[in-house]
């Protein structure tokens, strides 16, 4: 127990732990300050959905084009 008081007084683990906690809290506050508002997040989420719908449209068109591609060659009636 005597050793714990000595290490705390000499700048041991206790002050370092407090510094880390303060730094962690400041970093957390900084990151939360940089985060976009809910309105901005909603806007970007909607934009992502629209981009994905556009890609789906392109894929659907390509599938349709490949599915209805006519056969090569023509049919010639023989008399």
Secondary structure, DSSP 8 states (H G I E B T S, - for coil): -HHHHHHHHTT-HHHHHHHHHHHHHHHHHHHHHHS--HHHHHHHHHHHHHHHHHHHHHHHHHHHHHHS---SS------
